[in-house]
Amino acid sequence: MEEYLRASEVIDWQHPEIIELAKQIASGHKTSTAIAKACFEWVRDEIRHSIDYQMNPVTCRASDVLRYRTGYCFAKSHLLAALLRANRIPAGFCYQRLSIDDKGAPYSLHGFNAIHLPEIGWYRIDARGNKEGVNTQFTPPEERLAYNPQLPEEVDFQAILAEPLEIVVEVLQAQKTWDDMLRNFPDIALESAKNYGLVADNECVPAS
């Protein structure tokens, strides 16, 4: 479980401002589940999703997401993981593959988190940010994610990674503005999912 508590270049939870905010959010809460819920709701509601608010810059590192108060779903998951890890709550990264226009190709990854709660084990949460048609909540053991894959080549990957996908980090770091990112969303072909650790050897994904 230690790998889900580590600091890294992207999940830089030892940054002073992240440590301070993590303490503030945890103040008054007595259980790790209550702290996790408070961290989730803070990132969901206080960090503006880059598309919804058309905000720059494109952020990636957790401390930058906090500094600029904006980020795509991936970046918001980086900050949430950092706040959770700063509070000694194991946090990992999850991904879905979704149609960008809900009609088929092109596709994009969508990023969110999983946390390990003492009462139930791993529980997935999505701090994307609510809007019309999206209502994410912290209601363990029931999942309330932003999206539910439905098309043949959409996938809800079950893997819980200790670090963000490198392809996601690279795309975030390469884009400067929210609309640049809109034209360069990261995607992984279904037949390549195992190479990224998103699918176990004995797990099947829909044929592309």
Order of alpha helices (4+ residues) and beta strands (2+ residues): alpha-alpha-beta-alpha-alpha-beta-alpha-beta-beta-beta-beta-beta-beta-alpha-alpha
